[in-house]
Amino acid sequence: MKRFLSTTAALLAFSTPAFADAHAANFGTVQFEQGDFFASDLIGMRIYNSETQIEDGFMINDGGETEWDDIGEINDIIVSKDGEIRAVVLGVGGFLGLGERDVTVSMDAIKVVQEKDDADDRFLVVTTSKEVLENAPVFEADMDDEKAMAEKNMDEAKVATDPEMHGDLALVRPVMEREGYAEIEAVEVEQLTADKLQGAYVYGANDETVGEIGELLLNDDGKISEAVINVGGFLGLGEKPVAVSFEKIQILKGVDGDEYRFYIDSTEEKLEALPEYQG
């Protein structure tokens, strides 16, 4: 059965003065009474639309709600700093034939309807139209977060499509030290052949394997500008290729031989988050 917290009970339960005032008289004195509802049951309840105006306490027969349009589900409750339930956040979509979007509905617009044979079985009803819901502003809980997310998405899209930008802008060249190895000079880096690079493992700051070098991309001067690192997958399957600037890879060489180790200031997870290299 659906239960709904009355505005009076909400004021007593949520009001700031009640929390601020530590007098014992403010605690344990409010009892659940017939006709009250719990806010926890409000979230997830369906809201129906009636073409005719309905008043609180209106009674319907068993199954009478099927004559109304189910317009959405309550996703959240908006409570003022004074403890008043101002509105509910309603997820609509199917009723409009659109993807789900959140809109707010004033508590004053919501009527509670009871079933004749079961007074505890209640339904929430409003009187509205598709046009009203389609034109209702989309509810955004935190405008700053939404703005930041939109800017992040725009930046990622630009990185993925702009050839002048790279997805590894946050990477810096590491400065790793490993016993028995020394960093090679730039001249020797330029002399490395493809067979020394392709297929070589790439390591992170903790010496963990984060991927392996696949393709090598050359600039107009014939020098290596980027390395495509194959990340993730298993036995070569399901790998994601990502391109990083070759200058951001540190190369160490064994002092007693020609074994090379390639380091990058990243983790496998961070590399997988870069845009996929399309070739």
KEKOLDREN-925269 format. One record per residue: residue in three letters; x, y, z of N, C-alpha, C in turn. Coordinates in steps of 0.05 Angstrom, whole numbers, padded with zeros to 5 digits, always signed. Layout:
BEGIN
ALAXYZXYZXYZ...
//
This chain:
BEGIN
MET+00017-00024+00000+00000+00000+00000+00018+00025+00000LYS+00009+00045-00013+00024+00070-00015+00018+00088+00008ARG+00039+00099+00019+00035+00118+00041+00050+00143+00035PHE+00039+00165+00043+00049+00191+00035+00051+00210+00059LEU+00073+00223+00062+00078+00241+00086+00063+00267+00082SER+00045+00273+00100+00030+00298+00098+00048+00322+00102THR+00039+00345+00092+00056+00369+00095+00061+00376+00124THR+00040+00372+00141+00043+00378+00169+00065+00361+00182ALA+00064+00335+00176+00084+00317+00187+00112+00323+00176ALA+00113+00331+00151+00139+00338+00139+00151+00362+00153LEU+00135+00382+00159+00144+00406+00173+00156+00399+00201LEU+00143+00380+00215+00152+00372+00241+00177+00356+00239ALA+00179+00339+00218+00202+00321+00216+00227+00334+00205PHE+00223+00354+00187+00246+00365+00172+00253+00393+00181SER+00237+00407+00195+00242+00435+00201+00268+00440+00215THR+00282+00460+00206+00308+00467+00218+00307+00473+00248PRO+00287+00489+00257+00285+00494+00286+00283+00469+00302ALA+00270+00448+00292+00267+00423+00307+00294+00410+00312PHE+00311+00412+00292+00338+00400+00295+00356+00417+00312ALA+00352+00443+00310+00370+00461+00325+00363+00462+00354ASP+00337+00459+00361+00328+00461+00388+00331+00434+00402ALA+00348+00432+00422+00354+00406+00434+00336+00400+00457HIS+00315+00415+00462+00297+00409+00484+00283+00382+00480ALA+00280+00368+00501+00269+00341+00499+00241+00341+00488ALA+00226+00363+00492+00198+00364+00483+00196+00362+00452ASN+00219+00367+00439+00218+00366+00409+00224+00338+00399PHE+00230+00319+00416+00238+00292+00407+00219+00271+00418GLY+00209+00254+00400+00192+00232+00408+00163+00240+00414THR+00156+00265+00408+00129+00273+00414+00110+00271+00390VAL+00121+00268+00366+00105+00265+00342+00100+00236+00337GLN+00074+00228+00336+00067+00201+00332+00054+00198+00304PHE+00057+00174+00293+00044+00169+00267+00014+00166+00270GLU-00001+00182+00255-00030+00181+00258-00043+00172+00232GLN-00068+00163+00235-00083+00154+00212-00085+00177+00192GLY-00079+00171+00167-00079+00191+00146-00052+00202+00139ASP-00032+00196+00157-00004+00205+00151+00009+00185+00132PHE+00031+00194+00120+00046+00178+00101+00076+00182+00107PHE+00092+00163+00097+00121+00165+00099+00133+00176+00073ALA+00152+00194+00076+00165+00205+00052+00181+00184+00037SER+00191+00164+00051+00206+00143+00038+00189+00128+00018ASP+00163+00126+00023+00145+00113+00005+00137+00130-00019LEU+00141+00156-00015+00134+00175-00037+00152+00171-00061ILE+00178+00167-00055+00197+00163-00077+00192+00136-00091GLY+00188+00137-00116+00182+00113-00131+00152+00110-00138MET+00135+00126-00125+00107+00125-00131+00101+00136-00159ARG+00081+00125-00171+00072+00135-00198+00053+00158-00194ILE+00054+00177-00213+00035+00199-00214+00018+00196-00238TYR-00008+00199-00235-00028+00195-00256-00039+00222-00264ASN-00048+00224-00289-00061+00248-00299-00090+00243-00304SER-00107+00261-00293-00136+00259-00298-00144+00283-00315GLU-00161+00278-00334-00170+00300-00352-00189+00319-00337THR-00201+00309-00316-00219+00326-00300-00206+00332-00273GLN-00213+00355-00262-00202+00363-00237-00211+00345-00214ILE-00193+00337-00197-00199+00319-00175-00191+00332-00149GLU-00206+00327-00128-00201+00339-00102-00189+00317-00084ASP-00175+00326-00063-00164+00308-00043-00187+00292-00030GLY-00182+00266-00025-00202+00250-00013-00221+00237-00032PHE-00218+00242-00058-00235+00230-00078-00232+00200-00077MET-00254+00185-00080-00254+00156-00078-00258+00144-00106ILE-00244+00122-00111-00247+00108-00136-00252+00078-00130ASN-00263+00064-00150-00266+00036-00147-00240+00021-00152ASP-00239-00004-00144-00215-00020-00148-00209-00021-00178GLY-00184-00013-00185-00176-00013-00213-00183+00013-00228GLY-00195+00032-00214-00203+00057-00226-00180+00073-00237GLU-00156+00068-00227-00133+00084-00236-00125+00077-00265THR-00135+00055-00275-00128+00047-00303-00141+00066-00323GLU-00160+00082-00314-00173+00101-00332-00156+00126-00336TRP-00135+00129-00319-00118+00152-00321-00092+00146-00336ASP-00078+00166-00345-00052+00163-00358-00030+00163-00336ASP-00013+00142-00337+00010+00141-00319+00031+00158-00331ILE+00037+00181-00319+00055+00200-00332+00084+00199-00322GLY+00089+00185-00300+00117+00183-00291+00119+00174-00262GLU+00144+00174-00253+00151+00164-00227+00166+00186-00211ILE+00160+00188-00185+00174+00207-00168+00202+00198-00162ASN+00221+00214-00170+00250+00208-00166+00262+00220-00141ASP+00250+00243-00133+00262+00256-00109+00242+00276-00098ILE+00248+00288-00075+00231+00307-00062+00248+00332-00057ILE+00236+00355-00061+00250+00381-00056+00238+00392-00030VAL+00255+00395-00010+00247+00405+00016+00261+00432+00021SER+00246+00452+00029+00257+00479+00034+00273+00479+00060LYS+00288+00500+00064+00304+00502+00089+00287+00504+00113ASP+00261+00511+00109+00242+00512+00132+00228+00486+00136GLY+00235+00466+00121+00222+00439+00125+00198+00434+00108GLU+00190+00453+00091+00166+00449+00075+00172+00434+00050ILE+00155+00414+00043+00158+00400+00018+00148+00418-00004ARG+00166+00428-00020+00159+00447-00041+00149+00434-00066ALA+00162+00412-00073+00155+00398-00098+00167+00371-00099VAL+00158+00355-00118+00171+00329-00123+00184+00330-00150VAL+00205+00314-00154+00218+00312-00180+00207+00288-00194LEU+00193+00293-00216+00179+00273-00231+00194+00265-00257GLY+00200+00240-00260+00213+00230-00284+00191+00223-00305VAL+00189+00239-00325+00169+00234-00347+00184+00225-00372GLY+00171+00213-00390+00184+00204-00415+00166+00187-00431GLY+00159+00163-00420+00141+00145-00435+00115+00158-00443PHE+00104+00174-00425+00079+00188-00430+00082+00207-00454LEU+00106+00218-00457+00110+00238-00478+00121+00225-00503GLY+00129+00199-00501+00142+00186-00524+00170+00195-00527LEU+00183+00205-00506+00210+00215-00506+00227+00200-00486GLY+00253+00206-00487+00271+00195-00466+00263+00209-00440GLU+00269+00195-00418+00261+00206-00392+00274+00232-00386ARG+00258+00251-00375+00269+00277-00366+00256+00283-00340ASP+00270+00297-00323+00259+00305-00296+00246+00332-00298VAL+00222+00334-00286+00209+00360-00283+00199+00361-00254THR+00194+00385-00245+00184+00388-00218+00153+00392-00218VAL+00140+00381-00198+00111+00385-00195+00106+00395-00167SER+00092+00418-00165+00086+00429-00139+00069+00411-00123MET+00074+00410-00097+00058+00393-00079+00028+00401-00080ASP+00023+00427-00084-00004+00436-00084-00020+00425-00108ALA-00006+00416-00129-00019+00406-00153-00026+00376-00151ILE-00014+00363-00130-00018+00334-00128-00041+00328-00109LYS-00060+00312-00119-00083+00304-00103-00080+00275-00095VAL-00089+00268-00071-00088+00241-00061-00115+00228-00064VAL-00116+00206-00079-00142+00193-00084-00141+00165-00071GLN-00164+00158-00058-00165+00133-00044-00183+00113-00058GLU-00178+00087-00053-00194+00066-00063-00218+00062-00044LYS-00242+00058-00054-00265+00056-00037-00264+00033-00018ASP-00255+00010-00027-00255-00014-00010-00229-00017+00006ASP-00210+00001+00002-00185+00000+00017-00174+00028+00019ALA-00180+00041+00042-00173+00069+00046-00143+00073+00047ASP-00128+00052+00052-00098+00054+00053-00086+00053+00025ASP-00101+00045+00005-00091+00043-00022-00096+00070-00035ARG-00075+00086-00039-00078+00113-00049-00062+00118-00074PHE-00071+00138-00089-00058+00144-00114-00054+00174-00115LEU-00032+00182-00129-00026+00211-00132-00035+00219-00160VAL-00051+00240-00161-00063+00249-00187-00059+00278-00191VAL-00053+00286-00216-00052+00314-00224-00069+00318-00248THR-00075+00343-00254-00090+00349-00279-00072+00366-00296THR-00062+00354-00318-00044+00368-00336-00048+00358-00364SER-00029+00363-00382-00030+00354-00410-00002+00349-00420LYS+00000+00335-00443+00025+00330-00455+00040+00356-00462GLU+00024+00376-00471+00036+00401-00479+00050+00415-00456VAL+00036+00414-00433+00048+00426-00409+00074+00412-00401LEU+00074+00386-00401+00097+00371-00393+00120+00374-00413GLU+00113+00375-00439+00134+00379-00459+00148+00406-00457ASN+00133+00426-00448+00144+00453-00446+00155+00459-00418ALA+00151+00440-00399+00162+00445-00372+00192+00444-00373PRO+00205+00463-00359+00234+00464-00358+00245+00438-00346VAL+00267+00428-00356+00280+00404-00346+00293+00412-00319PHE+00288+00395-00299+00299+00400-00272+00328+00392-00272GLU+00345+00410-00262+00374+00405-00259+00381+00411-00230ALA+00390+00390-00216+00394+00392-00187+00417+00411-00180ASP+00438+00411-00196+00461+00428-00191+00471+00440-00217MET+00466+00465-00221+00473+00478-00247+00503+00478-00251ASP+00519+00482-00229+00548+00482-00231+00558+00455-00241ASP+00548+00433-00229+00556+00407-00238+00549+00401-00267GLU+00525+00410-00274+00516+00405-00302+00534+00421-00321LYS+00541+00445-00314+00558+00462-00331+00585+00449-00334ALA+00596+00440-00311+00623+00428-00312+00623+00403-00329MET+00601+00386-00327+00599+00362-00343+00597+00368-00372ALA+00582+00389-00379+00579+00397-00407+00605+00406-00418GLU+00620+00422-00403+00647+00431-00412+00666+00408-00416LYS+00664+00388-00397+00682+00365-00399+00675+00349-00425ASN+00650+00346-00430+00642+00331-00454+00651+00345-00480MET+00649+00372-00479+00658+00388-00503+00688+00385-00507ASP+00703+00386-00484+00732+00383-00486+00740+00356-00497GLU+00726+00335-00488+00732+00308-00497+00725+00305-00527ALA+00703+00317-00535+00696+00316-00563+00716+00330-00580LYS+00727+00352-00571+00746+00367-00586+00772+00352-00589VAL+00780+00339-00567+00805+00323-00567+00802+00300-00587ALA+00778+00288-00588+00774+00265-00605+00773+00272-00635THR+00766+00297-00641+00762+00305-00669+00783+00325-00680ASP+00796+00338-00662+00815+00359-00671+00843+00347-00674PRO+00854+00346-00698+00880+00334-00702+00903+00349-00689GLU+00897+00374-00681+00918+00390-00668+00920+00384-00638MET+00901+00368-00628+00900+00363-00599+00904+00333-00595HIS+00913+00326-00571+00917+00298-00564+00903+00292-00538GLY+00895+00266-00535+00881+00258-00511+00899+00255-00487ASP+00925+00258-00491+00944+00253-00469+00955+00279-00458LEU+00939+00301-00460+00948+00327-00451+00955+00327-00421ALA+00943+00310-00405+00948+00310-00377+00973+00294-00370LEU+00985+00280-00388+01008+00263-00383+01034+00281-00382VAL+01052+00273-00365+01078+00286-00365+01099+00263-00367ARG+01122+00270-00376+01143+00250-00379+01153+00242-00352PRO+01153+00216-00346+01162+00207-00319+01192+00209-00316VAL+01201+00207-00291+01230+00207-00285+01235+00183-00267MET+01236+00160-00280+01239+00135-00265+01268+00127-00262GLU+01274+00114-00240+01300+00103-00236+01297+00073-00229ARG+01314+00057-00241+01313+00028-00237+01341+00017-00236GLU+01346+00001-00215+01373-00010-00212+01381-00027-00236GLY+01405-00021-00246+01416-00035-00270+01408-00023-00296TYR+01393+00000-00295+01384+00013-00319+01392+00043-00317ALA+01394+00055-00341+01400+00084-00342+01384+00095-00366GLU+01376+00120-00363+01361+00133-00384+01379+00139-00408ILE+01369+00133-00432+01385+00137-00456+01383+00166-00465GLU+01403+00174-00480+01404+00201-00490+01385+00204-00514ALA+01378+00229-00521+01360+00235-00543+01370+00224-00569VAL+01397+00225-00573+01409+00215-00598+01403+00185-00602GLU+01405+00170-00580+01401+00141-00581+01371+00135-00585VAL+01354+00152-00574+01325+00149-00577+01318+00150-00607GLU+01330+00169-00621+01324+00173-00649+01335+00150-00666GLN+01354+00134-00655+01365+00112-00670+01351+00086-00665LEU+01331+00086-00647+01316+00061-00642+01300+00053-00666THR+01301+00027-00672+01286+00017-00695+01259+00006-00687ALA+01242+00002-00706+01215-00007-00700+01214-00033-00686ASP+01233-00051-00693+01233-00078-00680+01240-00076-00651LYS+01253-00055-00642+01259-00051-00614+01235-00040-00599LEU+01217-00026-00613+01195-00013-00601+01169-00028-00602GLN+01162-00037-00626+01136-00050-00629+01134-00077-00614GLY+01113-00079-00599+01110-00104-00583+01122-00101-00555ALA+01137-00079-00549+01149-00076-00523+01128-00068-00503TYR+01131-00078-00478+01113-00071-00457+01118-00042-00448VAL+01097-00029-00439+01099-00002-00427+01092-00005-00398TYR+01108+00008-00380+01104+00005-00352+01095+00031-00339GLY+01080+00029-00317+01072+00052-00302+01092+00058-00280ALA+01084+00077-00262+01102+00087-00242+01110+00065-00221ASN+01092+00045-00218+01098+00023-00199+01108-00002-00213ASP+01119+00002-00236+01130-00021-00252+01108-00041-00261GLU+01083-00032-00260+01062-00050-00270+01058-00046-00300THR+01052-00067-00314+01048-00066-00343+01022-00052-00349VAL+01022-00031-00365+00998-00016-00372+00990-00020-00401GLY+01007-00032-00417+01000-00037-00445+01025-00044-00461GLU+01022-00046-00487+01046-00051-00503+01045-00034-00528ILE+01068-00028-00539+01070-00010-00562+01062-00025-00587GLY+01043-00012-00602+01035-00024-00627+01047-00008-00650GLU+01031+00009-00662+01040+00025-00684+01058+00048-00675LEU+01074+00058-00694+01090+00082-00690+01082+00103-00711LEU+01076+00127-00702+01068+00148-00721+01091+00168-00725LEU+01097+00174-00750+01119+00191-00757+01110+00219-00765ASN+01126+00239-00759+01120+00266-00768+01132+00271-00796ASP+01130+00295-00806+01140+00301-00833+01170+00297-00836ASP+01185+00298-00813+01214+00295-00814+01222+00266-00812GLY+01202+00248-00811+01209+00220-00809+01215+00210-00781LYS+01211+00228-00761+01217+00220-00733+01191+00211-00720ILE+01194+00194-00699+01171+00184-00685+01157+00207-00669SER+01132+00212-00676+01118+00233-00661+01099+00221-00640GLU+01088+00198-00646+01069+00185-00627+01073+00155-00628ALA+01066+00143-00605+01066+00114-00603+01037+00106-00596VAL+01027+00086-00611+01001+00075-00605+01004+00052-00585ILE+00992+00056-00561+00994+00036-00540+00969+00020-00539ASN+00971-00006-00541+00948-00024-00539+00943-00030-00509VAL+00919-00022-00500+00913-00024-00471+00891-00044-00467GLY+00892-00058-00444+00871-00076-00436+00870-00101-00454GLY+00848-00115-00453+00845-00139-00469+00858-00163-00456PHE+00856-00185-00470+00869-00210-00460+00877-00226-00484LEU+00903-00234-00484+00915-00249-00506+00911-00235-00533GLY+00912-00208-00532+00910-00192-00556+00882-00187-00565LEU+00862-00196-00550+00834-00192-00557+00822-00170-00539GLY+00806-00153-00552+00792-00132-00536+00810-00109-00528GLU+00834-00107-00541+00851-00085-00534+00841-00059-00545LYS+00847-00037-00531+00840-00010-00541+00866+00005-00548PRO+00869+00013-00573+00893+00028-00581+00889+00058-00574VAL+00909+00070-00561+00908+00099-00555+00935+00110-00563ALA+00934+00134-00574+00959+00147-00583+00969+00167-00562VAL+00995+00165-00556+01007+00184-00537+01032+00196-00550SER+01039+00220-00543+01063+00232-00553+01087+00216-00545PHE+01104+00210-00564+01128+00194-00559+01146+00207-00539GLU+01147+00233-00538+01164+00247-00520+01156+00244-00491LYS+01131+00234-00486+01122+00230-00459+01128+00202-00449ILE+01143+00187-00464+01151+00160-00456+01181+00161-00449GLN+01187+00153-00424+01215+00152-00416+01227+00125-00423ILE+01251+00124-00433+01264+00099-00442+01289+00094-00425LEU+01289+00071-00412+01313+00063-00397+01326+00039-00411LYS+01352+00037-00408+01367+00015-00421+01385+00002-00401GLY+01386-00025-00402+01403-00040-00384+01432-00033-00388VAL+01446-00028-00366+01474-00020-00368+01492-00042-00378ASP+01483-00067-00375+01500-00089-00384+01490-00102-00410GLY+01472-00089-00424+01462-00101-00448+01445-00081-00464ASP+01428-00091-00481+01412-00074-00497+01382-00078-00492GLU+01375-00085-00467+01347-00089-00459+01336-00061-00452TYR+01313-00056-00463+01300-00030-00459+01274-00033-00442ARG+01268-00013-00427+01243-00012-00412+01230+00016-00418PHE+01204+00016-00423+01190+00040-00431+01170+00047-00409TYR+01171+00072-00399+01155+00081-00377+01137+00104-00385ILE+01113+00104-00373+01094+00126-00378+01082+00134-00351ASP+01076+00159-00347+01064+00169-00322+01034+00165-00323SER+01025+00140-00322+00997+00135-00324+00991+00107-00313THR+00966+00100-00312+00957+00073-00305+00941+00062-00328GLU+00936+00036-00327+00921+00024-00349+00893+00036-00351GLU+00881+00042-00327+00854+00054-00327+00854+00081-00340LYS+00874+00098-00334+00875+00125-00346+00880+00124-00376LEU+00896+00105-00384+00901+00103-00413+00876+00094-00427GLU+00861+00075-00415+00836+00066-00428+00816+00088-00430ALA+00818+00109-00413+00799+00131-00414+00806+00151-00437LEU+00829+00148-00450+00836+00166-00472+00820+00158-00497PRO+00816+00177-00515+00802+00171-00540+00815+00148-00555GLU+00799+00131-00567+00811+00108-00582+00824+00118-00608TYR+00847+00107-00613+00861+00114-00638+00848+00100-00661GLN+00840+00116-00681+00824+00105-00703+00842+00098-00728GLY+00867+00106-00728+00884+00100-00750+00881+00121-00772
//
